[in-house]
Amino acid sequence: MSTLSRKIDFTVIFTVQNANPNGDPLNGNRPRETGDGLGEVSDVCIKRKLRNRLQDMGERIFVQSDDRCDDGFNSLRERAKGQEVLNRLEREKKSRDYAQEACKLWYDVRAFGQLFAFKGGERSGEGVSIGVRGPVSIHPAISVHPIEIESIQITKSVNSEPNEKRSSDTMGTKHRVSFGVYRFDGSINCQLAEKTGFTDEDAQKLKQALITLFENDASSARPEGSMEVKKVVWWEHSCKSGDHPSAKVHRAVKVIPKTDSPKRFEDFEVTIEPLKGLSPDVWDAQ
């Protein structure tokens, strides 16, 4: 199976309706905002969702969520140590071979990269620190217009423990974005793909994961159907270095509000400027 043969750029547009797409723990778990009042979803959050989707699609994932663990390992160290071939390469201090083997084992390592940095235990000098730089880069998602954040008080009506004296009904506060249209961009670099073994087939799996990004992602903060991918724009260049710079390609997508107070996705106009020698594959939600 050959490595990625052509550079790829992509843009994803999604909506948020009465949900908290990415809470900020340093700000009372309110939805993240930029200094300009635009909504934000971190690139780390997006990669977490992609890992979950790829895991659902049958791919082996190194950085797994605790509630999605499918191999019985409770930490990254245990997962790495559970591979005999990696243990042998670590003992032989073959860092390059270690990195290559890790890329073969786990999709997210060959896609996003990974730092394998584990302590060596009681004896010094036995630790491992091996870095893998992945070909897939993803920007944070930013809303295309300022968001409105609603906050509500949540209460309880029963005691948590037997014989507990009932305290105040108030438990805390929940925050949500009433409505927002967000977009994020990304790229896949061929030169780095050659080093990690990221293939054309891997790229198509990533594309499908982007399209189904919010499947099996529902929670109290993000009820089922409250977040929806509306459009995925996928450019496959004609060569490894690309026909145009990624920044120029991403700027080709324009998402412009039609009204001063947009309340639904239809209140926005999405246009894609033509680029010489480069035609996108566009997926639209039905």
BAFI-3210 file (N, C-alpha, C; in Angstrom, 3 decimals, decimal comma, padded with zeros to 6 digits):
// residues 286
n [1|2|3|4|5|6|7|8|9|10|11|12|13|14|15|16|17|18|19|20|21|22|23|24|25|26|27|28|29|30|31|32|33|34|35|36|37|38|39|40|41|42|43|44|45|46|47|48|49|50|51|52|53|54|55|56|57|58|59|60|61|62|63|64|65|66|67|68|69|70|71|72|73|74|75|76|77|78|79|80|81|82|83|84|85|86|87|88|89|90|91|92|93|94|95|96|97|98|99|100|101|102|103|104|105|106|107|108|109|110|111|112|113|114|115|116|117|118|119|120|121|122|123|124|125|126|127|128|129|130|131|132|133|134|135|136|137|138|139|140|141|142|143|144|145|146|147|148|149|150|151|152|153|154|155|156|157|158|159|160|161|162|163|164|165|166|167|168|169|170|171|172|173|174|175|176|177|178|179|180|181|182|183|184|185|186|187|188|189|190|191|192|193|194|195|196|197|198|199|200|201|202|203|204|205|206|207|208|209|210|211|212|213|214|215|216|217|218|219|220|221|222|223|224|225|226|227|228|229|230|231|232|233|234|235|236|237|238|239|240|241|242|243|244|245|246|247|248|249|250|251|252|253|254|255|256|257|258|259|260|261|262|263|264|265|266|267|268|269|270|271|272|273|274|275|276|277|278|279|280|281|282|283|284|285|286]
n.u [000,847|000,714|002,145|000,659|-000,138|-000,720|-000,969|-003,371|-006,024|-008,553|-011,821|-014,194|-017,541|-019,796|-022,764|-024,006|-026,485|-028,113|-026,190|-023,120|-020,259|-017,539|-016,359|-014,713|-012,497|-011,186|-012,862|-015,279|-016,394|-017,743|-018,766|-016,086|-014,580|-013,294|-011,284|-012,786|-015,366|-016,184|-017,165|-015,303|-013,716|-011,367|-008,422|-007,512|-009,811|-011,262|-009,604|-009,887|-012,554|-012,295|-010,555|-012,262|-014,289|-012,834|-012,032|-014,515|-014,847|-013,246|-010,494|-007,237|-006,431|-004,190|-004,222|-006,652|-009,909|-010,833|-013,407|-013,810|-012,052|-010,717|-008,933|-008,067|-005,967|-004,859|-003,469|-001,335|001,309|001,081|-000,219|001,692|003,782|002,600|003,144|005,229|007,154|007,743|008,851|011,183|012,558|012,865|014,595|016,807|017,399|016,579|015,379|014,265|013,220|011,415|009,553|008,570|007,361|005,381|003,769|002,758|001,185|-000,846|-003,456|-003,886|-001,354|000,222|-001,201|-001,669|000,657|002,811|004,137|006,217|006,908|008,077|008,708|011,574|011,326|012,667|015,396|017,603|017,913|016,581|014,302|012,025|011,923|010,537|009,713|007,064|006,189|003,223|001,381|-001,128|-002,642|-004,650|-006,744|-008,040|-011,623|-013,600|-016,283|-018,332|-019,606|-020,338|-021,133|-023,983|-024,231|-026,070|-027,050|-028,077|-029,564|-029,152|-030,852|-031,411|-033,606|-033,556|-031,870|-028,385|-027,098|-028,031|-030,051|-029,199|-029,170|-031,294|-030,040|-029,571|-031,446|-030,076|-027,624|-025,695|-024,480|-025,350|-024,087|-024,665|-024,452|-026,643|-027,080|-024,860|-022,559|-019,805|-016,423|-013,638|-010,274|-007,934|-005,026|-003,114|000,080|002,344|005,100|005,553|003,777|005,052|007,009|005,621|004,050|001,462|-001,363|-003,108|-005,519|-005,821|-006,294|-008,805|-010,347|-010,105|-011,492|-014,102|-014,495|-014,539|-016,896|-018,778|-018,488|-019,804|-021,230|-022,230|-021,437|-022,923|-023,944|-024,738|-024,124|-024,089|-026,623|-028,161|-028,111|-027,725|-025,389|-024,076|-022,537|-022,357|-021,132|-018,406|-015,462|-013,170|-010,019|-007,944|-004,772|-002,692|-000,156|002,610|003,605|001,644|-000,787|-001,457|-000,770|-001,702|-003,030|-004,132|-005,877|-007,691|-008,777|-010,420|-012,923|-015,858|-017,959|-020,762|-022,957|-026,417|-028,209|-028,555|-028,997|-028,568|-030,241|-030,339|-028,829|-029,452|-029,480|-027,056|-024,609|-022,675|-019,775|-017,422|-014,483|-013,104|-010,090|-007,165|-006,509|-007,326|-009,859|-012,484|-013,870|-017,034|-018,950|-022,266|-024,652|-027,713]
n.v [-001,191|002,110|005,237|008,476|010,116|012,617|016,034|017,160|019,329|020,574|021,732|022,114|022,664|023,294|023,173|024,471|023,993|025,033|023,880|022,960|023,177|022,949|023,150|025,513|024,835|026,656|028,742|028,329|026,264|027,374|027,797|027,958|031,058|033,521|036,530|038,310|037,590|035,446|032,042|029,132|026,024|023,853|022,567|020,248|019,161|018,596|016,647|014,662|013,878|012,929|010,764|009,135|008,591|007,246|005,061|003,887|003,102|000,960|001,270|001,031|002,801|004,877|006,977|006,750|007,454|007,050|006,017|004,735|002,733|-000,084|-002,154|-002,944|-001,640|000,781|003,144|005,288|004,488|001,785|000,786|001,116|-000,416|-002,837|-003,885|-006,103|-005,870|-003,145|-002,915|-004,382|-002,860|-000,537|-001,376|-001,906|000,591|001,761|004,235|005,322|003,069|002,308|004,414|004,086|001,559|002,060|003,758|001,984|000,414|002,049|004,128|006,893|007,710|007,629|009,517|011,971|012,176|011,691|011,931|009,816|009,551|008,287|007,524|005,858|004,284|003,046|002,947|005,193|006,562|004,671|005,446|006,463|008,612|009,562|011,165|011,602|013,126|014,027|013,896|015,086|018,083|020,241|023,023|025,127|025,259|027,985|030,200|031,754|034,051|036,267|034,577|033,782|033,156|031,186|030,779|028,537|027,611|024,547|022,016|019,744|017,215|015,207|013,429|012,739|010,857|008,338|009,341|011,895|015,342|017,438|019,751|022,934|023,267|023,983|022,941|023,754|025,406|025,414|025,934|027,093|027,365|029,248|029,357|028,649|028,871|027,135|026,768|024,806|024,314|022,186|020,166|017,743|016,611|015,525|014,900|014,412|012,336|010,298|009,619|008,607|006,664|007,144|006,624|006,801|005,501|005,798|008,533|008,729|007,476|009,310|011,432|010,389|010,199|012,903|013,715|012,331|013,353|013,947|011,729|009,342|011,009|012,277|013,946|015,187|017,875|018,147|017,411|014,757|015,411|018,136|019,148|019,391|018,326|020,245|020,760|019,502|020,328|019,188|019,114|017,636|017,820|017,971|017,104|016,298|018,524|020,382|022,386|024,942|027,189|026,141|028,065|029,821|028,107|027,442|029,976|030,202|029,329|030,828|031,921|033,566|035,622|036,155|037,763|040,135|038,892|035,871|032,719|030,126|027,618|028,115|030,820|031,660|032,184|030,094|030,046|028,950|029,886|029,606|027,827|027,764|024,841|023,208|021,414|021,107|018,398|018,288|017,690|017,690|018,085|016,336]
n.w [000,000|-001,014|000,073|000,811|-002,170|-003,160|-002,164|000,256|001,075|003,300|004,320|006,885|007,698|010,272|012,362|015,493|017,848|020,572|022,412|024,069|022,553|023,187|026,191|028,365|030,810|032,411|032,601|033,985|032,528|030,400|026,958|024,680|023,702|021,430|021,680|020,245|020,573|019,100|018,643|019,660|019,017|020,161|018,489|019,645|020,778|018,446|017,260|019,181|018,775|016,175|016,559|018,074|016,183|014,189|015,642|016,033|013,431|013,221|013,354|014,872|017,760|019,504|021,470|023,449|024,796|028,239|028,647|026,293|025,960|024,375|024,553|027,013|028,287|030,632|030,446|028,453|028,561|029,378|027,143|025,130|026,218|026,070|023,633|022,282|020,248|020,288|022,821|022,476|020,539|021,989|024,032|022,471|021,726|019,296|017,990|015,620|014,292|016,234|016,135|013,522|013,696|015,592|014,119|012,244|013,879|015,038|013,967|014,656|015,424|013,091|011,706|013,236|014,674|017,568|020,871|022,448|025,557|028,314|031,730|033,147|035,371|038,497|038,004|036,522|033,186|031,680|030,482|027,815|025,038|022,336|019,411|017,061|014,129|012,720|009,547|009,293|009,850|011,831|012,186|014,861|015,319|014,379|014,946|012,438|012,991|015,774|018,824|020,927|024,299|026,450|029,826|032,341|035,468|037,180|039,050|041,854|043,134|044,956|047,651|047,684|049,270|051,743|054,546|054,403|055,045|053,407|051,162|049,550|046,531|044,250|041,962|040,167|037,198|033,756|030,494|027,176|023,595|021,759|018,955|016,308|013,580|012,634|011,418|010,353|009,227|007,469|006,625|004,736|004,667|002,264|002,416|005,136|005,403|004,042|005,857|008,042|006,950|006,141|004,188|000,944|001,307|004,065|004,103|002,880|004,796|006,848|005,687|005,654|008,389|009,061|007,814|009,313|011,860|014,329|015,086|017,503|019,565|021,403|024,428|027,766|027,547|024,824|023,213|021,262|017,849|018,125|017,161|013,953|010,985|008,126|005,700|003,822|002,359|000,090|-001,130|-003,509|-004,516|-007,503|-007,192|-004,955|-003,583|-003,874|-005,640|-004,986|-002,226|001,098|002,708|000,820|-000,478|001,594|002,034|-000,102|000,503|001,474|004,043|004,589|006,430|005,650|006,882|009,619|012,004|012,117|012,357|011,558|009,447|006,809|006,669|005,882|003,343|001,403|-000,426|-002,907|-004,147|-007,421|-008,180|-010,070|-011,819|-009,755|-008,368|-006,070|-004,103|-002,962|-000,136|000,914|003,530|003,563]
ca.u [000,000|001,587|001,857|-000,145|000,486|-001,011|-001,326|-004,809|-006,533|-009,983|-012,560|-015,418|-018,486|-020,803|-023,641|-024,239|-027,807|-028,399|-025,206|-021,800|-019,383|-016,227|-016,300|-013,413|-012,419|-010,656|-013,879|-016,535|-016,873|-018,503|-018,252|-014,889|-014,749|-012,116|-011,391|-013,762|-016,705|-016,488|-017,061|-014,087|-013,544|-009,926|-007,983|-007,398|-011,164|-011,610|-008,852|-010,494|-013,735|-011,841|-010,064|-013,426|-014,959|-011,967|-012,120|-015,797|-014,704|-012,409|-009,065|-006,555|-006,135|-003,279|-004,735|-008,057|-010,605|-011,032|-014,716|-013,848|-010,925|-011,121|-007,846|-007,759|-004,848|-005,378|-002,631|-000,558|002,506|000,702|-000,550|002,954|004,523|001,915|003,587|006,557|008,093|008,185|009,744|012,496|013,204|013,254|015,800|017,911|017,569|016,346|014,289|013,593|012,429|010,314|008,560|007,954|006,500|004,220|002,907|002,071|000,233|-001,961|-003,830|-003,717|000,075|000,703|-001,939|-001,468|001,922|002,735|005,367|006,330|007,807|007,738|009,778|012,212|011,194|013,600|016,737|017,644|018,461|015,815|013,082|011,961|011,401|010,585|008,682|006,599|005,487|002,210|001,106|-002,440|-002,719|-006,021|-006,892|-009,231|-012,856|-014,019|-017,589|-018,232|-020,250|-020,316|-022,118|-024,692|-024,155|-027,144|-026,700|-029,238|-029,288|-029,674|-031,176|-031,709|-034,779|-033,385|-030,594|-027,389|-026,749|-029,103|-030,080|-028,565|-030,046|-031,429|-029,446|-030,155|-031,746|-029,178|-026,420|-024,690|-024,904|-025,020|-023,955|-024,840|-024,517|-028,000|-026,887|-023,593|-021,975|-018,360|-015,644|-012,213|-009,498|-006,878|-004,196|-002,332|001,372|002,869|006,459|005,425|003,065|006,053|007,760|004,778|003,343|000,059|-001,674|-004,306|-006,658|-005,957|-006,875|-010,232|-010,971|-010,191|-012,577|-015,363|-014,598|-014,933|-018,302|-019,594|-017,730|-020,567|-021,937|-021,841|-020,747|-023,919|-023,751|-025,637|-023,789|-024,281|-027,685|-028,169|-028,623|-027,463|-024,221|-024,248|-021,660|-023,164|-020,399|-016,981|-014,818|-011,980|-009,200|-006,807|-003,894|-002,173|001,228|002,894|003,840|000,409|-000,941|-001,567|-000,531|-002,888|-003,753|-004,910|-006,959|-008,694|-009,454|-011,370|-014,248|-016,435|-019,234|-021,193|-024,356|-027,314|-028,964|-027,818|-029,235|-028,827|-030,761|-030,263|-027,759|-029,924|-029,260|-025,675|-024,245|-021,358|-019,246|-016,069|-013,848|-012,345|-008,636|-006,634|-005,956|-007,697|-011,310|-012,799|-014,969|-017,863|-020,019|-023,290|-025,660|-029,002]
ca.v [000,000|003,266|006,396|009,528|010,499|014,012|016,877|017,336|020,369|020,404|022,667|021,526|023,643|022,613|024,038|024,179|024,470|024,774|022,913|023,467|022,376|022,748|023,974|025,990|024,565|027,831|029,779|027,756|025,366|028,093|027,557|028,756|032,248|034,322|037,886|039,050|037,067|034,331|030,742|028,388|024,624|023,646|021,494|019,033|018,627|018,028|015,406|013,657|013,380|012,140|009,480|008,333|008,128|006,256|003,863|003,278|002,546|-000,231|001,579|000,974|004,152|004,882|007,887|006,413|007,940|005,987|005,388|004,054|001,801|-001,357|-003,134|-003,296|-000,871|001,936|004,323|005,245|003,684|000,376|000,415|000,980|-001,538|-004,069|-004,319|-006,688|-005,350|-001,830|-003,145|-004,816|-001,724|000,395|-001,922|-001,781|002,036|002,044|005,200|005,462|001,861|002,367|005,338|003,480|000,462|002,658|004,271|000,827|-000,138|002,926|005,127|008,278|008,031|007,953|010,663|013,201|012,168|011,353|011,939|008,693|010,012|007,536|007,399|004,542|003,559|003,368|003,158|006,295|006,239|003,634|006,017|006,596|009,883|009,453|011,997|011,336|014,282|013,510|014,692|015,733|019,259|020,728|024,307|025,235|025,693|029,319|030,545|032,792|035,245|036,210|033,660|034,153|032,072|031,172|030,065|028,140|026,929|023,192|021,684|018,349|017,115|014,055|013,389|011,873|009,806|008,075|010,139|013,183|016,488|018,065|021,086|023,763|022,564|024,383|022,125|024,445|026,158|024,874|026,970|026,571|028,297|029,166|028,933|029,086|028,171|027,072|026,139|024,585|023,909|021,220|019,763|016,511|016,859|014,292|014,604|013,787|011,073|009,305|009,210|007,836|005,603|007,527|006,244|007,352|004,863|006,477|009,848|008,557|007,173|010,589|012,179|009,837|010,574|014,312|013,792|011,760|013,774|014,020|010,491|008,740|012,046|012,971|014,012|016,163|019,202|018,126|016,440|014,175|016,284|019,554|019,523|018,721|018,706|020,701|020,738|019,167|020,661|018,327|019,351|016,762|018,480|017,103|016,732|016,193|019,842|021,155|023,348|026,265|027,128|025,776|029,261|030,322|027,145|027,609|031,269|030,096|029,071|031,989|031,685|034,940|035,734|036,915|038,680|040,630|037,994|034,539|031,760|028,800|027,519|028,698|032,267|031,892|031,841|029,452|030,070|028,416|030,539|028,661|027,895|027,202|023,501|022,522|021,343|020,415|017,458|018,924|016,895|018,505|017,370|016,286]
ca.w [000,000|-001,173|000,912|000,186|-003,433|-003,487|-001,025|000,460|001,966|003,533|005,180|007,433|008,241|011,074|013,157|016,908|018,231|021,995|022,887|024,443|021,697|023,804|027,396|028,822|032,250|033,109|032,604|034,439|031,467|029,380|025,609|024,382|022,864|021,132|022,202|019,441|020,810|018,210|019,273|019,322|019,404|020,029|017,590|020,462|020,873|017,137|017,092|020,053|018,089|015,028|017,083|018,442|014,975|013,540|016,475|015,665|012,086|013,289|013,370|016,160|018,225|020,637|022,502|023,633|025,982|029,224|028,468|025,003|025,910|023,788|024,593|028,388|028,851|031,368|030,239|027,219|028,823|029,350|025,762|024,400|026,788|025,719|022,307|022,459|019,258|020,749|023,959|021,967|019,883|023,052|024,670|021,512|021,498|017,881|018,050|014,324|014,071|017,210|015,602|012,339|014,118|016,246|013,054|011,657|014,839|015,415|012,958|015,090|015,483|011,738|011,188|014,004|015,384|018,992|021,652|023,379|026,623|029,517|032,708|033,130|036,635|039,570|037,473|035,558|031,875|031,009|029,925|026,364|024,553|020,878|018,809|015,705|013,580|011,814|008,345|009,335|010,721|011,924|012,858|015,716|014,658|014,799|014,387|011,410|013,525|017,237|019,395|022,141|025,276|027,435|031,051|033,126|036,724|037,261|040,439|042,169|044,006|045,847|048,342|047,064|050,225|052,719|055,777|054,163|055,197|052,098|051,058|048,511|045,287|043,168|041,794|039,382|036,017|032,448|029,476|025,827|022,467|021,210|017,565|015,730|012,430|012,832|010,357|010,598|008,057|007,725|005,492|004,864|004,051|001,662|002,884|006,452|005,205|003,650|007,046|008,965|006,241|005,955|002,812|000,311|001,980|005,354|003,842|002,618|006,082|007,559|005,064|006,149|009,799|009,090|007,425|010,405|013,036|015,579|015,376|018,786|020,343|022,222|025,874|028,378|027,014|023,374|022,930|019,931|016,805|018,382|016,374|012,661|009,885|007,004|004,431|003,828|001,081|000,069|-002,321|-003,769|-005,470|-008,566|-006,895|-003,528|-002,990|-003,946|-006,737|-004,363|-000,780|001,876|003,156|-000,313|-000,707|002,652|001,847|-001,214|001,075|002,148|004,715|004,853|006,874|004,778|007,735|010,781|013,135|011,565|013,322|010,967|008,458|005,550|006,722|005,456|001,966|001,308|-001,780|-003,074|-005,282|-008,256|-008,161|-011,308|-011,748|-008,517|-008,206|-004,813|-003,937|-001,929|000,472|001,558|004,302|002,869]
c.u [000,886|001,172|001,130|000,565|000,290|-001,377|-002,840|-005,056|-008,017|-010,527|-013,854|-016,262|-019,560|-021,602|-023,718|-025,575|-028,081|-027,483|-023,930|-020,771|-018,029|-016,097|-014,876|-013,318|-011,876|-011,674|-015,251|-017,190|-017,823|-017,935|-017,085|-015,232|-013,387|-012,311|-012,406|-015,183|-017,124|-016,343|-015,821|-014,187|-012,087|-009,613|-007,851|-008,763|-011,574|-010,883|-009,398|-011,720|-013,347|-011,310|-011,239|-014,126|-014,132|-011,952|-013,429|-015,709|-013,739|-010,918|-008,495|-006,091|-005,256|-003,819|-006,239|-008,623|-010,830|-012,351|-014,858|-012,719|-011,389|-010,032|-007,395|-006,621|-005,378|-004,538|-001,882|000,693|002,184|000,422|000,720|003,741|003,870|002,282|005,029|007,570|008,608|009,127|011,136|013,250|013,636|014,534|017,022|018,200|017,499|015,128|013,526|012,709|011,223|009,185|007,826|006,986|005,240|003,241|002,132|000,951|-001,010|-002,193|-003,504|-002,252|000,579|-000,033|-001,558|-000,094|001,716|004,106|005,316|007,382|007,378|008,949|010,313|012,105|012,255|015,000|016,711|018,226|017,687|014,513|013,157|011,366|011,596|009,427|008,365|005,802|004,519|001,913|-000,208|-002,412|-004,131|-006,042|-008,027|-010,441|-013,287|-015,373|-017,446|-018,955|-020,219|-021,443|-022,793|-024,692|-025,270|-026,705|-027,974|-028,779|-029,882|-029,828|-031,353|-032,877|-034,709|-032,027|-029,653|-027,042|-027,909|-028,928|-029,398|-029,579|-030,087|-030,882|-030,160|-030,369|-030,722|-027,914|-025,318|-025,310|-024,468|-025,018|-024,107|-024,818|-025,897|-027,966|-025,556|-023,219|-020,458|-017,696|-014,227|-011,572|-008,436|-006,137|-003,518|-001,076|001,999|004,245|006,422|004,693|004,034|006,814|006,926|004,045|001,860|-000,299|-002,883|-005,563|-006,897|-006,641|-008,378|-010,985|-011,111|-011,335|-013,925|-015,575|-015,009|-016,420|-019,209|-019,068|-018,502|-021,430|-021,369|-021,105|-021,697|-023,576|-024,767|-025,397|-024,055|-025,352|-027,630|-028,816|-028,331|-026,226|-024,246|-023,241|-022,535|-022,444|-018,944|-016,443|-013,442|-011,220|-008,060|-005,970|-003,363|-000,754|001,446|003,051|002,620|000,384|-001,025|-001,224|-001,825|-003,700|-004,634|-006,102|-008,065|-009,457|-010,486|-012,795|-014,711|-017,779|-019,714|-022,653|-025,169|-028,101|-028,093|-027,951|-029,576|-029,235|-030,713|-029,222|-028,159|-029,775|-027,836|-025,500|-022,820|-020,928|-017,819|-015,471|-013,046|-010,843|-008,103|-006,023|-006,350|-009,205|-011,643|-013,898|-015,778|-018,936|-020,970|-024,244|-026,990|-030,110]
c.v [001,247|004,400|007,463|010,089|011,963|014,780|017,054|018,505|020,133|021,499|021,988|022,645|022,886|023,622|023,541|024,794|024,063|023,683|023,641|022,653|022,074|023,677|024,333|025,783|025,731|028,965|029,179|026,835|026,055|027,743|028,489|029,910|032,862|035,705|038,729|038,541|035,963|033,017|030,002|026,949|024,287|022,509|020,176|018,361|017,963|016,708|014,304|013,027|012,526|010,783|008,566|007,768|007,043|004,950|003,130|002,585|001,360|000,012|001,446|002,380|004,072|005,749|007,682|007,104|006,769|005,258|004,668|003,030|000,439|-002,430|-003,489|-002,537|000,424|003,199|004,176|004,388|002,190|-000,083|000,235|-000,225|-002,881|-004,614|-004,811|-006,121|-003,972|-001,961|-003,523|-003,646|-000,675|-000,081|-001,761|-000,332|002,397|002,956|005,308|004,256|001,825|003,243|004,730|002,364|000,996|003,208|003,139|000,331|000,721|004,023|006,539|008,676|008,410|009,143|011,962|013,292|011,849|011,487|010,774|009,073|009,353|007,453|005,977|003,780|003,986|003,661|004,246|005,814|005,183|004,160|006,083|007,960|009,911|010,251|011,582|012,555|013,804|014,438|015,474|016,886|019,826|022,028|024,232|025,650|027,030|029,617|031,710|034,065|035,153|035,320|034,289|032,951|032,229|030,338|029,764|027,454|025,527|022,821|020,176|018,323|015,915|014,158|012,432|010,688|009,564|008,918|011,497|014,301|017,240|019,478|021,871|022,960|022,845|023,528|022,866|025,146|025,433|026,012|026,337|027,705|028,150|028,753|029,471|028,241|028,278|026,461|025,875|024,046|022,893|020,856|018,432|016,674|015,558|013,918|013,924|012,454|009,959|008,780|008,346|006,693|005,886|007,385|006,995|006,769|005,492|007,832|009,743|008,207|008,441|011,427|011,691|010,172|012,036|014,463|013,338|012,164|013,666|012,787|009,861|009,727|012,768|012,901|014,996|017,559|019,300|017,077|015,950|015,136|017,756|020,062|018,706|019,246|019,050|020,589|020,361|019,446|020,015|018,558|018,331|017,393|017,478|016,626|016,741|017,559|020,743|022,154|024,776|026,124|026,839|026,995|029,822|029,408|027,335|028,929|031,216|029,851|030,305|031,594|033,039|034,957|036,574|037,957|039,117|039,694|036,591|033,548|030,319|028,803|028,147|030,215|032,640|031,496|031,282|029,441|029,525|029,038|029,525|028,907|027,169|025,821|022,707|022,576|020,560|019,373|017,974|017,946|017,832|017,628|017,441|016,827]
c.w [000,000|-000,252|000,106|-001,043|-003,790|-002,222|-000,963|001,411|002,164|004,441|005,609|008,047|009,016|011,899|014,593|017,287|019,670|022,555|023,284|023,661|022,306|025,005|027,784|030,336|033,061|033,180|032,947|033,437|030,489|028,003|025,302|023,439|022,576|021,744|021,452|019,637|019,861|018,967|018,802|019,821|019,141|019,063|018,356|020,582|019,560|016,911|017,989|019,378|016,889|015,474|017,433|017,212|014,281|014,329|016,188|014,309|012,039|013,293|014,781|016,544|019,466|021,774|022,604|024,868|026,936|029,002|027,140|024,868|025,401|023,835|026,010|029,024|029,449|031,209|028,926|027,393|028,744|027,918|024,932|024,897|026,461|024,356|022,409|021,490|019,675|021,940|023,492|021,332|020,903|023,736|023,765|021,145|020,007|017,765|016,734|014,034|015,010|016,656|014,407|012,719|014,796|015,209|012,383|012,569|015,008|014,381|013,418|015,206|014,103|011,126|011,901|014,665|016,861|019,629|022,631|024,423|027,920|030,426|032,728|034,430|037,625|039,036|036,398|034,235|031,119|030,420|028,409|026,025|023,040|020,301|017,392|015,246|012,501|010,647|008,394|010,331|010,664|012,720|013,883|014,880|015,250|014,166|013,416|011,828|015,042|017,771|020,610|023,073|026,289|028,627|031,828|034,403|036,670|038,730|040,604|043,148|044,941|046,527|047,632|047,948|051,184|053,976|055,627|054,348|053,881|052,125|049,969|047,237|044,192|043,146|041,053|038,188|034,756|031,436|028,092|024,813|021,848|019,740|017,062|014,534|012,562|011,591|010,859|009,337|008,457|006,458|005,796|004,026|003,543|002,191|004,254|006,357|004,815|004,860|007,982|008,287|006,059|004,484|002,258|000,952|003,346|005,175|003,603|003,903|006,917|007,002|005,570|007,617|009,950|008,783|008,570|011,772|014,346|015,840|016,648|019,686|021,298|023,706|026,441|027,817|025,518|023,037|021,484|018,936|016,994|017,643|015,085|011,644|008,684|005,671|004,680|002,431|001,082|-001,233|-002,395|-004,867|-006,491|-008,298|-005,384|-002,860|-003,044|-005,086|-006,227|-002,885|-000,025|002,307|002,043|-000,588|000,325|002,504|000,732|-000,719|001,849|002,754|005,223|005,298|005,892|005,554|008,907|011,980|012,616|012,653|012,807|009,870|007,128|005,519|006,335|003,997|001,954|-000,150|-001,778|-004,324|-006,095|-008,156|-009,387|-011,068|-010,526|-008,327|-006,935|-004,979|-002,746|-001,457|001,192|002,341|003,560|003,776]
res [m|s|t|l|s|r|k|i|d|f|t|v|i|f|t|v|q|n|a|n|p|n|g|d|p|l|n|g|n|r|p|r|e|t|g|d|g|l|g|e|v|s|d|v|c|i|k|r|k|l|r|n|r|l|q|d|m|g|e|r|i|f|v|q|s|d|d|r|c|d|d|g|f|n|s|l|r|e|r|a|k|g|q|e|v|l|n|r|l|e|r|e|k|k|s|r|d|y|a|q|e|a|c|k|l|w|y|d|v|r|a|f|g|q|l|f|a|f|k|g|g|e|r|s|g|e|g|v|s|i|g|v|r|g|p|v|s|i|h|p|a|i|s|v|h|p|i|e|i|e|s|i|q|i|t|k|s|v|n|s|e|p|n|e|k|r|s|s|d|t|m|g|t|k|h|r|v|s|f|g|v|y|r|f|d|g|s|i|n|c|q|l|a|e|k|t|g|f|t|d|e|d|a|q|k|l|k|q|a|l|i|t|l|f|e|n|d|a|s|s|a|r|p|e|g|s|m|e|v|k|k|v|v|w|w|e|h|s|c|k|s|g|d|h|p|s|a|k|v|h|r|a|v|k|v|i|p|k|t|d|s|p|k|r|f|e|d|f|e|v|t|i|e|p|l|k|g|l|s|p|d|v|w|d|a|q]
***
